[in-house]
Amino acid sequence: MKIRKVVIPVAGWGTRSLPATKNIPKEMLPVYNKPGVQYVVEEAIRSGIQDIVFITNRDKNVIEDHFDYNLQLEGVLERAGKLEQLAQIRQVAELANCISIRQKKQLGLGHAVLCAKDVVCADDAFAIMVGDDLLFGMNPGVQQLLDVARSERLPVIGVMEVPQEKVNRYGIISGEEVSPGIYRVNKLVEKPPVSEAPSRLAIIGRYVLTPEIFGHLEKVQPGHGGEIQLTDALQGQADGRGLLAVKIRGMRFDVGDWAEYLTANIYFALQDEELRYDLIGHLKPLLPWA
């Protein structure tokens, strides 16, 4: 199973992060010293994927620009002798081969994935990484899915356990655990009421799917707001060829959640030895009970 491309949907309005996202894409909000979407692309690169397919819209050109050269800025840095910073921004431009497809109407995650059909359908399989889910650990999140997909030759989705009171924010699965942390999925429910959720295993923004998913997506009836839900298409996949879920190991931050977004910034700043102790010193007066 060859997996060379990842689809990263970035066309949403980012309403959870307003007013910060009124004119700045949510994916470009900084997490420590990088925009959030750069962490997602770097995770893909560490997992051996080189072709990045952004599903974007007419107001998100800044995302594409971030992964391109900025010759004017490079010239300023070179003349100023700031060679370390020059190397950093050139490295971003050289991370991956980026392809952009416009989602002309924001009709949900399923529709965004469907927009990539002509670019990825010739491959054996492709990954999907949602741009506002950041995952960190010894083994990249999407790599954990790729390993299972290749060994089992089945599509795979990433899941994590969430508190019972938050199940209504996610797609939730139920299934049979066939080996530690790996489930054969039999049911998927999008944002169920807390009392009706089949489990606490929530679908997070990592998938490895086969081109069969497009046939299921084309049959999905639009739901609330006219959106096409990827979860509904995945149920068709589970009922047919089969679908696996992998409980992803590592730390996750949802950058669309203000508490998690701010925590992510603090987490990465604390990894910087030059910044760590100054940051702790500034935080202590704000936490008199700590």
TORBALUM-783524 format. One record per residue (C-alpha): residue in three letters; chain; x, y, z. Coordinates in steps of 0.02 Angstrom, whole numbers, plus 50000, padded with zeros to 5 digits. Layout:
TORBALUM-783524
type;mol;xx;yy;zz
ALA;A;X;Y;Z
...
This chain:
TORBALUM-783524
type;mol;xx;yy;zz
MET;A;50000;50000;50000
LYS;A;50085;50159;49937
ILE;A;50039;50318;50029
ARG;A;50119;50473;49955
LYS;A;49989;50611;49980
VAL;A;49901;50692;50126
VAL;A;49745;50798;50112
ILE;A;49739;50942;50236
PRO;A;49572;51035;50235
VAL;A;49598;51218;50280
ALA;A;49446;51301;50200
GLY;A;49338;51320;50357
TRP;A;49288;51486;50432
GLY;A;49369;51458;50602
THR;A;49216;51523;50694
ARG;A;49269;51442;50858
SER;A;49420;51558;50861
LEU;A;49335;51724;50823
PRO;A;49374;51867;50831
ALA;A;49556;51817;50807
THR;A;49513;51730;50643
LYS;A;49412;51872;50567
ASN;A;49552;51904;50441
ILE;A;49683;51774;50488
PRO;A;49655;51589;50449
LYS;A;49640;51485;50607
GLU;A;49776;51371;50538
MET;A;49897;51519;50536
LEU;A;49875;51567;50719
PRO;A;50047;51547;50800
VAL;A;50080;51404;50918
TYR;A;50241;51462;51002
ASN;A;50347;51515;50852
LYS;A;50259;51427;50707
PRO;A;50084;51432;50633
GLY;A;49983;51280;50687
VAL;A;49971;51210;50511
GLN;A;50161;51197;50499
TYR;A;50163;51070;50641
VAL;A;50037;50965;50543
VAL;A;50143;50972;50384
GLU;A;50299;50927;50484
GLU;A;50209;50776;50558
ALA;A;50168;50718;50381
ILE;A;50348;50742;50326
ARG;A;50414;50642;50475
SER;A;50295;50504;50422
GLY;A;50368;50494;50247
ILE;A;50234;50592;50154
GLN;A;50298;50725;50034
ASP;A;50145;50784;49935
ILE;A;50032;50902;50034
VAL;A;49859;50934;49960
PHE;A;49779;51087;50040
ILE;A;49590;51104;50020
THR;A;49578;51292;50032
ASN;A;49471;51442;49983
ARG;A;49496;51612;49905
ASP;A;49538;51694;50073
LYS;A;49672;51570;50127
ASN;A;49814;51613;50007
VAL;A;49924;51657;50156
ILE;A;49936;51470;50197
GLU;A;50005;51432;50025
ASP;A;50122;51582;50038
HIS;A;50191;51519;50203
PHE;A;50258;51363;50116
ASP;A;50335;51462;49973
TYR;A;50493;51566;49962
ASN;A;50485;51750;50015
LEU;A;50626;51822;49913
GLN;A;50605;51999;49980
LEU;A;50617;51944;50162
GLU;A;50761;51827;50121
GLY;A;50855;51973;50045
VAL;A;50827;52079;50201
LEU;A;50889;51940;50315
GLU;A;51040;51903;50206
ARG;A;51094;52086;50200
ALA;A;51073;52099;50388
GLY;A;51181;51944;50415
LYS;A;51037;51851;50501
LEU;A;51086;51687;50423
GLU;A;51006;51573;50553
GLN;A;50835;51653;50525
LEU;A;50865;51649;50338
ALA;A;50896;51462;50345
GLN;A;50738;51437;50449
ILE;A;50620;51520;50327
ARG;A;50701;51437;50176
GLN;A;50680;51269;50262
VAL;A;50493;51299;50276
ALA;A;50481;51330;50089
GLU;A;50575;51168;50055
LEU;A;50474;51057;50173
ALA;A;50360;50978;50044
ASN;A;50275;50984;49875
CYS;A;50115;51082;49904
ILE;A;49959;51069;49796
SER;A;49808;51181;49822
ILE;A;49627;51144;49777
ARG;A;49487;51268;49809
GLN;A;49332;51214;49901
LYS;A;49214;51340;49823
LYS;A;49077;51309;49951
GLN;A;49113;51259;50130
LEU;A;49001;51106;50140
GLY;A;49087;51005;50275
LEU;A;49238;50891;50295
GLY;A;49166;50757;50183
HIS;A;49144;50882;50041
ALA;A;49321;50947;50069
VAL;A;49391;50771;50050
LEU;A;49284;50744;49895
CYS;A;49366;50898;49817
ALA;A;49532;50801;49818
LYS;A;49464;50653;49719
ASP;A;49550;50690;49554
VAL;A;49718;50719;49638
VAL;A;49725;50566;49751
CYS;A;49611;50434;49674
ALA;A;49751;50357;49570
ASP;A;49846;50309;49728
ASP;A;49823;50152;49831
ALA;A;49781;50257;49984
PHE;A;49801;50432;50052
ALA;A;49806;50517;50221
ILE;A;49695;50654;50290
MET;A;49757;50770;50428
VAL;A;49643;50903;50500
GLY;A;49738;51065;50520
ASP;A;49676;51112;50693
ASP;A;49722;50948;50779
LEU;A;49904;50949;50836
LEU;A;49980;50783;50892
PHE;A;50149;50758;50973
GLY;A;50241;50604;51031
MET;A;50389;50491;50999
ASN;A;50298;50416;50849
PRO;A;50203;50540;50738
GLY;A;50015;50520;50749
VAL;A;49983;50488;50565
GLN;A;50131;50367;50560
GLN;A;50041;50256;50686
LEU;A;49894;50244;50565
LEU;A;50007;50216;50414
ASP;A;50091;50068;50499
VAL;A;49924;49981;50532
ALA;A;49852;50023;50360
ARG;A;50004;49946;50274
SER;A;50005;49789;50381
GLU;A;49817;49758;50375
ARG;A;49784;49832;50202
LEU;A;49628;49919;50268
PRO;A;49578;50101;50292
VAL;A;49614;50167;50467
ILE;A;49553;50312;50572
GLY;A;49632;50387;50727
VAL;A;49539;50392;50893
MET;A;49569;50448;51071
GLU;A;49466;50431;51228
VAL;A;49379;50591;51281
PRO;A;49282;50632;51440
GLN;A;49100;50576;51436
GLU;A;49037;50755;51444
LYS;A;49131;50798;51283
VAL;A;49072;50655;51170
ASN;A;48942;50769;51090
ARG;A;49083;50871;51011
TYR;A;49154;50726;50909
GLY;A;49118;50582;50795
ILE;A;49113;50430;50910
ILE;A;49145;50248;50864
SER;A;49104;50080;50935
GLY;A;49193;49920;50886
GLU;A;49283;49762;50934
GLU;A;49460;49776;51000
VAL;A;49556;49653;50890
SER;A;49727;49690;50965
PRO;A;49787;49815;51096
GLY;A;49731;49988;51042
ILE;A;49662;49930;50873
TYR;A;49475;49914;50842
ARG;A;49369;49844;50701
VAL;A;49238;49980;50683
ASN;A;49055;49934;50672
LYS;A;48968;50099;50709
LEU;A;49008;50285;50692
VAL;A;48897;50424;50758
GLU;A;48929;50609;50725
LYS;A;48913;50716;50884
PRO;A;48792;50604;50979
PRO;A;48699;50662;51134
VAL;A;48801;50622;51289
SER;A;48673;50492;51345
GLU;A;48675;50402;51176
ALA;A;48860;50392;51135
PRO;A;48914;50212;51098
SER;A;49084;50240;51181
ARG;A;49208;50375;51229
LEU;A;49320;50339;51078
ALA;A;49320;50501;50979
ILE;A;49377;50519;50800
ILE;A;49518;50646;50792
GLY;A;49592;50728;50639
ARG;A;49696;50585;50568
TYR;A;49641;50460;50435
VAL;A;49717;50342;50307
LEU;A;49586;50300;50176
THR;A;49574;50213;50008
PRO;A;49491;50286;49850
GLU;A;49335;50184;49890
ILE;A;49287;50323;50011
PHE;A;49241;50436;49864
GLY;A;49102;50320;49809
HIS;A;49031;50325;49985
LEU;A;49049;50514;49995
GLU;A;48954;50536;49832
LYS;A;48807;50440;49908
VAL;A;48802;50536;50072
GLN;A;48650;50649;50091
PRO;A;48689;50825;50154
GLY;A;48642;50849;50335
HIS;A;48627;51002;50447
GLY;A;48680;51160;50355
GLY;A;48695;51062;50194
GLU;A;48859;50985;50251
ILE;A;48923;50816;50192
GLN;A;48992;50723;50341
LEU;A;49145;50614;50320
THR;A;49083;50510;50467
ASP;A;48930;50455;50367
ALA;A;49040;50396;50223
LEU;A;49153;50303;50344
GLN;A;49001;50204;50404
GLY;A;48979;50142;50226
GLN;A;49163;50092;50225
ALA;A;49143;50000;50390
ASP;A;48989;49907;50326
GLY;A;49079;49857;50168
ARG;A;49263;49817;50152
GLY;A;49296;49859;50334
LEU;A;49372;49998;50437
LEU;A;49498;49998;50580
ALA;A;49525;50125;50718
VAL;A;49691;50152;50806
LYS;A;49701;50231;50978
ILE;A;49836;50360;50945
ARG;A;49974;50377;51073
GLY;A;50039;50550;51112
MET;A;49984;50723;51165
ARG;A;49845;50813;51071
PHE;A;49797;50996;51064
ASP;A;49640;51061;50978
VAL;A;49691;51235;50924
GLY;A;49508;51280;50897
ASP;A;49483;51265;51085
TRP;A;49552;51420;51173
ALA;A;49609;51327;51330
GLU;A;49701;51195;51227
TYR;A;49772;51325;51107
LEU;A;49847;51426;51250
THR;A;49909;51267;51334
ALA;A;49997;51217;51173
ASN;A;50088;51384;51169
ILE;A;50146;51363;51348
TYR;A;50196;51181;51317
PHE;A;50310;51225;51172
ALA;A;50381;51379;51255
LEU;A;50431;51271;51404
GLN;A;50532;51159;51285
ASP;A;50640;51310;51239
GLU;A;50782;51314;51366
GLU;A;50819;51497;51330
LEU;A;50639;51547;51363
ARG;A;50582;51420;51494
TYR;A;50635;51504;51655
ASP;A;50583;51679;51603
LEU;A;50412;51609;51558
ILE;A;50396;51519;51725
GLY;A;50445;51680;51813
HIS;A;50308;51776;51723
LEU;A;50178;51642;51755
LYS;A;50206;51620;51941
PRO;A;50129;51787;51994
LEU;A;49976;51742;51892
LEU;A;49958;51578;51986
PRO;A;49971;51625;52170
TRP;A;49895;51459;52222
ALA;A;50027;51356;52129
